[in-house]
Structure formats: structure tokens, C-alpha cells
Amino acid sequence: MQTFHIETVGCQMNVLDSELVMATLLQEGFQYVDSPKKADILLFNTCSIRQHAEDKIYSALGRLKHARESHPGKIIGVMGCMAQKDAGQIFRRAPHVELVVGPGQIARIPELIRKIQAGEGPQLELSLERKGKSRREVESSFDFFDPHRERAARANPYQAFVRVMFGCDQFCTYCIVPRVRGPEQSRAEGEILAEIDQLVEQGCREVTLIGQTVSKYREPTTRMPLSGLLAKVHDRTSPGGLERIRFVTSHPNSMTRDLLDAVRDLPRVMPFFHIPAQSGSNAVLKRMNRGYTVEKYREVLAAIRETVPEASITSDFIVGFCGETEADFEDTMRLVEESRFKNSFIFKFSPREGTKAWELFEDDIPEEVKRRRNNELLALQNRISEEDSAGFLGRKVEILVEGASKKEESLPIYGESTKLQLTGHTPCDRIVVFDGSPEMLGTIQTVTIEKTSPFTLFGKVA
């Protein structure tokens, strides 16, 4: 029996893609192993958002240069966004790689592996790029296969991502996603609901609807918005069945009133929003081509807090974007200070060849300035997160019990003891760690919070 292993970097889309590839390979008779060294087929699911993510993959590939000497017949493959963007470069820099597959062609991975094993040589499969092609041609070149779900392929059997949209039409100047994942395409309601039904049959208790800009979802035939889809999915919820629904990532321009009302009115839709701001400066937002102003972003936050007061909000920020002045950065610090995000994902700007920023702007912020701004913004966000977490002290919260904590997973007694350190999330997406027992897994438990840290709450079952 052929064995395989998948190493994944990047966003929720990549996590889901890896799960789907794993499910398909399992269905094809391959066996998963948890060690890259033991695998007959080693796949890297890659990200191109930042240079660091690509460097990490090239470093890993470099260490595998002589892998076939100790493991004859080993197949090394690269899939995902970096594969779509830099296929030729991958083959040049790592000639021992035999399989390169873009994110829109990963359904073909089992077939391509068989071709390599049959002696047909290295295999390359990419989706069409937009340049010189019609939108319909590009869309049709992306072959998605989301219904292939296997409980054994998920890291957590009680939670699952469900893709409702592909691609992106925002064309932010810093972002490579529209090039590597193609145009925005919404999936049909029937496909999504059937997939969720399948997941519930497998024991799933929480689904997260995902898309690069999920708040722009429109059903292809009826043009039903995301609020309508949430209501349809909510009809499938029940105690002991599907308990919770989330969605990420939203764009400020598509945070409509009907969407906020749906989160308020549908009890099993969790009060959590991830809405990247990227900058607190209008000048920087304009160069980023984000399509909104800081004033518009503040209006969105105010509408959320008026409609769903208990909601938590997270955001993304890029520091050191082309032309960002100290005044621009101070505007970002001010926005974070006043917005009180639960958390923010903060990154130093990384120029990406193939984006408009690469063509139009100079990467003119020194690395040491980027690093300082990153650290200052991170310190501010950590302080806010710590202050907000402290507000949960003594409160009772409902937790979907997801599994053992990272500390517990390292213990050899996991799965055998009657008492475990378990973990789960609140409705507003805060992590909670507490002592419990194996029969709690996959259930909703009420936990009293006894201790807090910036990003984790600690408590006991009430």
C-alpha cells in the first residue's frame, strides 16, 4: 500500500484543500502516515501571500534533494498557490520535484501520481491565468471537488470548513490571490447544503463557511446573499447535530444590514466577524486599492456593535506598505486602539511579483522600520486582548468541546485517562482550556472562567 503525507502552510482554504486531497487519496487506497520521511508520496500545500511562506517551502524542498537515495521511488509534489504562480521556478530550483499542481487542479492529484508511477515523467497541471483569456475560460479551468469529505481526513472530527466561494475579484495591489485562485465564483446552494448534511452524518458539530470574500456570496441562480445561505444552513441545526455556524473572511464593503441581522436573529450563527482593515490610513488604503475609507470601516464596526453587541471582531493589518509614513502608521495604531479587536493578525509588507504593487510602487520602507512597526502594533493588540479577556473572569461560557489541549496531546495517556485537559471555543471565538472527560468531546459544556491570558481562558465545567 502506497503511503502519503501532506505538509500545509497558509490560510483556511489551504487547510481545506489538504483535507480534500487527503480524503481523495484515502478513497483511492493510499494510506496516510504522520511522518514525511516514511511517506512514499510527500506533498507540500503552499502559500504565496508572503515571501516567508515560499522560503519555508524551498528550504524544505532543499533538504529533500537526496531523499530518493534512502527512499527509492519517493514522489515529491508541490500544490497550491505557489505551484500556480511559480511552477517553472519550482522545477528549476528543485529538479527532484515530480509533481506541480495549482489549487484549481488538485482533484487530479491521484491520477497524476499514477502517471508518475507508470513512468510518464514529471506532471504539471495549472489553471488558466486571466491574461488573454475570457472570464468564462478561466473559471472553467478551475476544477473543484469539495464534496469529497472523509471524517478521518479532518484534524478535528467535530469541526469543518465548507467552501462557499472560490477566487477573488478585489485586486488589492499587494495581493496575489486573484492571480492564483482565479475569479470569484459562488457555489450552488444545493451543493453546499448536501455537503453540510454529509459532514453532520460524520459527526460534525460546527461548520465555518469560507471564501476569500465570503460576505460577497451570491447563489449563482437565485442571487441569494450570504444572509439567506446562513438561514438555509441554520435550518439544518439541531441539538446533538449541527450546533454552530461561522463564516470568514468578510470584506468591509459587503457587510450589509441583512447579514448583520442574520447573525443577530439566527441563534446558532456565532457572533464573530473577521473583517480585515489592513491600514488605518486612507492614503495607504487607496494605494492598496481596498475600496473603502477608514471612516467607512468605522461605520461597519459601529453597525456590528449596535446590531450584535456581544460579537467579537478580529482584523488583519499590513505594516510597512509602500509609502507608509509615520503618520500613516500612527493612524493604524489609533484605529486598533479604538476598535478593541479580539485579535489582529499583523504582517510586515512582503512585495509579491505579479501584483500591482510590484509594478507600481517602490518597496521603500526599511526592514528595521517594518519590524519596529510590527512589534509596536502587536504589543498594542496584545494589551487590548489581555484587557478584554480579563472581562471574562468569573463568567460562565458555552464551549463546543473540540479535543485535548496541546499539552494533553503530548501525553501518552491521551485517550485512556478518565480526566483530560480539554479545549474549545466560546461563541465569540475565544479559546477555553479546562479539565474534563473523554465523553465530553463533541458536546456543548458550560465552563466557569477562573483565569485569563491575552488569547486563552481557563476554567472548570460549571
C-alpha positions in Angstrom: 0.0 0.0 0.0 1.4 3.4 -1.0 1.7 5.9 1.8 1.4 9.7 1.7 1.9 12.8 3.8 0.8 16.4 3.3 2.6 19.5 4.7 0.3 22.5 4.7 1.1 26.2 5.1 -1.3 29.2 4.6 -4.9 30.0 5.1 -8.2 28.1 5.8 -8.5 27.5 2.0 -5.3 25.5 2.1 -6.3 23.6 5.2 -9.5 22.6 3.4 -7.7 21.8 0.1 -5.3 19.5 2.0 -8.2 17.7 3.7 -9.9 17.1 0.4 -6.7 15.8 -1.2 -6.2 13.5 1.8 -9.8 12.3 1.6 -9.5 11.5 -2.2 -6.2 9.7 -1.7 -7.7 7.6 1.1 -10.6 6.7 -1.1 -8.1 5.7 -3.8 -6.5 3.2 -1.5 -3.5 5.2 -0.3 -2.5 5.2 3.4 -1.7 8.4 5.4 1.4 8.5 7.6 2.3 11.2 10.0 6.0 11.3 9.1 7.3 12.9 5.9 10.3 10.6 6.0 8.1 7.5 5.9 5.9 8.7 3.0 6.1 7.3 -0.5 4.4 10.5 -1.7 5.2 13.8 0.0 3.0 16.8 -0.9 3.6 20.4 0.1 0.4 22.6 0.0 1.8 26.1 -0.4 1.0 29.7 0.1 2.2 32.8 -1.8 0.8 35.6 0.3 4.3 36.4 1.8 7.8 35.6 0.9 8.5 33.9 4.2 5.9 31.2 3.3 7.7 30.5 0.0 11.1 30.5 1.5 9.9 27.9 4.0 8.8 25.6 1.2 12.1 26.0 -0.8 14.1 25.3 2.4 12.1 22.1 3.0 12.5 21.0 -0.7 16.2 21.6 -0.4 16.5 19.2 2.5 14.9 16.5 0.3 17.4 16.8 -2.5 18.8 13.3 -1.8 15.6 11.7 -0.4 15.4 9.1 -3.2 18.8 7.7 -2.2 17.3 6.4 1.0 13.7 6.0 -0.3 13.7 4.9 -4.0 10.6 5.8 -5.8 9.6 8.6 -3.4 7.4 11.2 -5.2 7.7 14.8 -4.1 5.0 17.2 -5.1 4.1 20.9 -4.7 0.5 22.0 -4.8 -1.4 25.2 -4.1 -0.9 28.9 -4.7 2.9 28.8 -5.0 2.6 26.0 -7.5 0.3 28.0 -9.7 2.4 31.2 -9.5 6.0 29.7 -9.9 5.7 26.3 -11.5 8.7 26.7 -13.7 10.9 28.1 -11.0 10.0 25.2 -8.7 11.2 22.6 -11.3 14.4 24.7 -11.8 15.2 25.1 -8.1 14.1 21.7 -7.1 14.5 19.3 -10.0 13.8 16.3 -7.7 10.1 17.6 -7.6 8.0 15.5 -10.0 4.5 16.9 -9.4 3.4 20.6 -9.5 -0.4 21.3 -9.3 -2.2 24.6 -9.0 -5.1 25.0 -6.5 -7.7 24.6 -9.2 -6.4 21.2 -10.4 -5.8 19.3 -7.1 -8.7 16.9 -7.9 -6.3 15.4 -10.5 -3.5 14.5 -8.0 -4.3 10.8 -7.7 -4.4 10.5 -11.5 -1.1 12.4 -11.8 0.6 10.3 -9.2 -0.4 7.1 -11.1 1.1 8.6 -14.3 4.4 9.3 -12.5 4.4 5.8 -11.1 3.8 4.4 -14.6 7.0 6.1 -15.8 5.4 9.1 -17.7 7.7 11.6 -16.0 7.1 14.8 -14.1 3.5 16.1 -14.2 2.4 19.7 -14.3 -1.3 20.9 -14.0 -2.3 24.6 -13.7 -5.5 26.6 -14.2 -5.6 29.3 -16.8 -4.4 32.8 -15.9 -6.7 35.7 -16.6 -4.3 37.4 -19.0 -5.6 37.0 -22.6 -8.4 34.7 -21.5 -12.1 35.3 -21.0 -13.6 35.1 -17.5 -15.6 32.0 -18.5 -12.5 30.2 -19.8 -10.6 31.0 -16.6 -13.5 29.9 -14.4 -14.0 26.6 -16.2 -10.3 25.8 -15.8 -10.7 25.6 -12.0 -11.8 22.0 -11.1 -13.2 22.0 -7.6 -14.2 18.8 -5.8 -15.4 19.9 -2.3 -18.0 17.1 -1.7 -15.1 14.6 -1.1 -15.3 14.6 2.7 -13.8 12.0 5.0 -14.0 12.2 8.8 -10.6 10.6 9.0 -9.1 13.4 6.9 -10.0 16.2 9.3 -7.8 17.2 12.2 -10.9 17.7 14.3 -14.0 15.5 13.6 -16.4 17.9 15.2 -15.5 20.9 13.0 -15.2 21.5 9.3 -14.6 24.2 6.8 -17.2 24.4 4.0 -16.2 26.4 0.9 -19.0 28.6 -0.4 -16.9 30.8 -2.8 -13.8 30.4 -4.9 -11.4 33.1 -6.0 -11.4 36.9 -5.6 -12.2 40.0 -7.7 -10.9 42.6 -5.2 -7.5 43.1 -6.8 -5.8 44.7 -3.8 -2.5 45.8 -5.1 -0.5 43.8 -2.6 -2.3 40.5 -3.1 -1.5 37.6 -5.4 -4.8 35.7 -4.7 -6.8 36.8 -7.7 -4.0 35.5 -10.0 -3.5 32.1 -8.3 -7.1 31.3 -7.3 -9.0 32.9 -10.2 -12.2 35.0 -10.4 -14.9 35.0 -7.7 -17.3 32.1 -8.1 -20.1 31.2 -5.7 -21.2 27.6 -5.3 -24.8 26.5 -5.6 -26.9 26.3 -2.5 -27.8 22.6 -3.1 -24.1 21.6 -3.3 -23.3 23.4 -0.1 -26.3 22.0 1.9 -25.6 18.5 0.7 -22.0 18.8 1.8 -23.1 20.0 5.2 -25.5 17.1 5.6 -22.7 14.7 4.8 -20.5 16.4 7.4 -23.2 16.2 10.1 -23.6 12.5 9.3 -19.9 12.1 10.0 -20.4 13.7 13.5 -19.5 17.4 12.6 -21.0 19.9 15.1 -19.7 23.2 13.7 -19.1 24.4 10.2 -17.3 27.5 9.1 -18.4 28.8 5.7 -15.2 30.1 4.0 -14.3 32.3 1.0 -11.7 34.8 0.1 -14.5 37.4 0.4 -17.3 35.3 1.9 -19.6 38.2 2.6 -19.9 38.7 -1.2 -21.5 35.3 -1.7 -24.4 35.2 -4.2 -26.1 32.0 -5.1 -25.4 31.5 -8.9 -29.0 31.1 -9.9 -31.2 32.9 -7.4 -28.6 35.5 -6.4 -29.4 34.7 -2.7 -26.9 36.6 -0.4 -24.9 35.1 2.4 -27.6 36.0 4.9 -30.0 33.7 3.0 -27.5 30.9 2.9 -26.9 31.3 6.7 -30.7 30.9 7.2 -30.7 27.8 5.0 -27.8 26.2 6.9 -29.4 27.2 10.2 -32.5 25.1 9.3 -30.1 22.1 9.5 -29.0 22.8 13.0 -30.3 20.8 16.0 -29.1 19.8 19.5 -26.7 16.9 19.1 -26.4 17.6 15.4 -25.1 20.8 13.8 -24.7 23.2 16.7 -22.7 26.2 15.4 -22.2 28.1 12.2 -19.4 30.6 11.5 -18.1 32.4 8.3 -14.8 34.0 7.2 -13.4 36.2 5.7 -15.6 39.3 5.2 -14.9 42.5 3.3 -15.9 45.8 4.8 -17.8 46.8 1.6 -20.1 43.8 1.7 -21.1 43.9 5.4 -24.7 44.6 4.7 -27.5 45.1 7.2 -29.2 41.9 6.2 -26.0 40.0 7.1 -25.7 41.6 10.5 -29.4 40.9 11.1 -28.9 37.2 10.3 -26.1 36.9 12.8 -28.4 38.6 15.4 -31.5 36.6 14.6 -30.2 33.1 14.0 -29.2 31.6 17.4 -26.7 29.1 16.0 -24.8 31.6 13.9 -21.9 32.6 16.1 -21.4 36.3 17.0 -17.9 36.5 15.4 -16.6 38.6 12.5 -13.2 38.6 10.8 -13.0 41.9 8.8 -9.5 42.8 7.6 -8.8 46.6 7.8 -5.1 46.4 6.6 -4.4 50.0 7.5 -5.8 52.9 9.4 -4.7 55.5 6.8 -6.8 56.5 3.9 -3.7 57.2 1.8 -2.4 53.7 2.3 -5.8 52.1 1.8 -6.0 54.0 -1.6 -2.6 52.7 -2.7 -3.7 49.2 -1.5 -6.9 49.5 -3.7 -9.0 48.4 -0.8 -12.1 50.3 -2.0 -13.1 51.9 1.3 -12.0 54.6 3.7 -11.2 54.4 7.4 -14.5 56.3 8.0 -16.4 53.5 6.2 -14.6 50.8 8.2 -15.5 52.6 11.5 -19.2 52.7 10.3 -19.1 48.9 9.7 -17.8 48.3 13.2 -20.4 50.6 14.8 -23.2 48.8 12.9 -21.9 45.4 14.1 -21.8 46.6 17.7 -25.2 48.2 17.5 -26.8 45.1 15.9 -24.8 42.3 17.6 -23.4 43.8 20.9 -21.9 40.5 22.1 -19.9 40.0 18.9 -16.2 39.8 18.8 -14.3 41.2 15.8 -10.8 40.3 14.5 -8.8 42.0 11.8 -5.7 41.9 9.6 -3.1 44.6 9.2 -0.1 45.1 7.0 2.6 47.4 8.2 5.3 49.0 6.1 3.3 49.0 2.9 4.8 51.2 0.1 4.9 54.8 1.1 3.6 54.3 4.6 4.7 57.3 6.7 5.0 57.5 10.5 1.7 59.5 10.5 0.0 56.7 8.5 1.3 54.2 11.0 0.0 56.3 13.9 -3.4 56.3 12.2 -3.3 52.5 12.2 -2.4 52.4 15.9 -5.3 54.8 16.6 -7.7 52.5 14.7 -6.6 49.4 16.6 -6.7 51.3 20.0 -10.3 52.4 19.5 -11.6 49.3 17.8 -10.8 46.9 20.6 -10.4 43.9 18.3 -10.4 40.5 20.0 -7.2 39.8 18.0 -5.4 41.1 14.9 -3.1 39.3 12.5 -0.3 41.7 11.8 2.2 41.2 9.0 5.1 43.2 7.5 4.6 44.0 3.9 6.2 41.5 1.5 6.3 42.5 -2.1 5.0 39.8 -4.5 5.9 39.6 -8.1 2.8 39.6 -10.2 0.9 42.1 -8.1 0.1 45.7 -9.0 2.2 46.9 -6.0 5.2 45.1 -7.6 4.6 47.1 -10.8 3.5 50.5 -9.5 5.3 51.1 -6.1 8.7 51.0 -4.6 9.1 48.9 -1.5 10.6 51.9 0.2 10.2 51.1 3.9 13.4 49.8 5.5 13.2 46.3 7.1 14.1 47.7 10.5 11.2 50.2 10.3 8.8 47.4 9.3 10.0 45.3 12.2 9.5 48.1 14.7 6.1 49.0 13.5 5.1 45.3 13.5 6.3 45.0 17.1 4.6 48.2 18.3 1.2 47.3 16.7 1.5 43.7 18.1 2.2 45.0 21.6 -0.8 47.3 21.4 -3.1 44.5 20.2 -1.8 42.1 22.9 -2.6 44.6 25.6 -6.1 45.1 24.3 -6.6 41.3 24.0 -5.4 40.8 27.6 -7.7 43.6 28.9 -10.7 42.2 27.1 -10.0 38.6 28.1 -9.9 39.8 31.8 -13.5 40.8 31.4 -14.5 37.1 31.2 -13.2 36.3 34.7 -16.0 34.7 36.7 -18.3 34.4 33.7 -20.0 31.2 32.5 -19.5 30.5 28.8 -20.7 27.7 26.5 -17.9 25.7 24.9 -18.0 23.2 22.0 -15.5 20.7 23.3 -13.1 20.1 20.4 -10.4 17.9 21.8 -7.4 17.7 24.1 -5.3 20.8 24.7 -1.8 20.8 23.1 -0.3 20.0 26.4 -2.5 16.9 26.8 -1.9 15.7 23.3 1.7 15.2 24.1 0.9 12.8 26.9 0.9 9.1 26.3 -2.2 8.6 28.4 -4.4 10.7 26.0 -7.5 8.6 25.1 -7.0 6.3 28.1 -7.4 8.5 31.2 -10.8 9.5 32.7 -9.7 13.1 33.1 -8.2 15.2 30.4 -7.3 18.8 29.8 -9.7 19.8 27.1 -10.1 22.8 24.8 -12.9 24.5 22.8 -14.1 27.9 21.7 -16.8 30.3 23.0 -19.5 31.5 20.6 -17.3 34.7 20.2 -14.3 32.5 19.3 -12.2 32.7 22.4 -10.2 29.6 23.3 -11.0 28.0 26.6 -9.0 25.3 28.4 -10.5 23.2 31.2 -10.4 19.7 32.8 -13.0 17.2 31.6 -13.5 13.7 30.5 -13.5 11.9 27.1 -17.3 11.7 26.8 -17.4 15.5 26.7 -15.8 15.5 23.2 -18.1 17.0 20.6 -20.6 18.3 23.2 -21.6 21.7 24.4 -20.4 22.4 28.0 -20.8 25.3 30.3 -17.5 26.4 31.8 -16.8 29.0 34.5 -13.8 31.1 33.7 -11.2 31.2 36.6 -8.1 32.6 34.9 -7.4 34.6 31.7 -4.5 35.4 29.4 -4.5 37.5 26.2 -5.6 34.7 24.0 -6.7 31.8 26.2 -9.3 31.5 29.0 -9.0 28.8 31.7 -11.9 27.4 33.7 -13.8 24.5 35.1 -17.1 22.8 34.0 -19.9 24.6 35.8 
